[in-house]
Amino acid sequence: MIMENKLLVTDLDGTFVKDSRQVASKDKKLFVSLKDKIHLGIATGRSVKEIDFIEEQIGFKVNAKIGFNGGLIMKDGQKIFERFIETSVLLELLYYIQDNQLIYDALDGKNRIGTYQSGNQGRIWNVPLIKPQDMIHEIAPLRIYKINVRPEAGRCTSTLLDLQHKFPELSICKSGPERIEITPAEITKGQAIEYIKQTQPLEVIAVGDSENDMSMFELADTSFCLRHAASEVREAADYVIDDFYEIAQYI
């Protein structure tokens, strides 16, 4: 069977893995039904290792994996792009986190290193949480793709604006009422899709539910947003759906 020249890229948490624990049966059934018809991809703020965890649930490997909001891109099993936070900038950022007593987790592709502790063990998947004894000395030497900081809900917007002002050389976005995602400059899901399209011209269909999906919506030919998303995220998409499997009627 000849595949259509299309790439369907979906976010994970809140979208394809709506409860952040497991792919729902109807969503899985649709995704599996498409695997020999179009190219399939996953774009997430999580690691590629965690995409592998979801591939075990659905029973096959996707064509494109975008981890860390675009910090690492895999295509057909090959790494085609990666970028880390520069060491000097990382050090400044760690001091900022320490001085402002922010809950955080730094992602190096193998572990989550930081003070974040999930109250829901089902959300952890296959990446260990490691609490460092000395954050500066333990994290600064590592190659870090992404850092999440997690202010209380009332401080999230002010912390976001302060971070964006102090670190213009980084991509910083809010991805929930209590989470801010920090990656190297120009690292977004949208940029990752653009990079993939340069290697292979494809019509892109994007599905997501968060602020970090908006760049993907902008560059996709068709975009879908889950109804539970914030209003500004819904407005950025072409269609609003209740569940992932509903895209079947449009593609």
Beta strands, then each sheet from edge to edge (+ up, - down):
strand 1: 6-10
strand 2: 39-43
strand 3: 64-67
strand 4: 72-75
strand 5: 78-82
strand 6: 104-107
strand 7: 112-114
strand 8: 129-130
strand 9: 146-149
strand 10: 170-174
strand 11: 180-184
strand 12: 203-208
strand 13: 222-226
strand 14: 239-241
sheet 1: 5+ 4- 3+ 2+ 1+ 12+ 13+ 14+
sheet 2: 8+ 7+ 6- 9+ 11- 10+
end
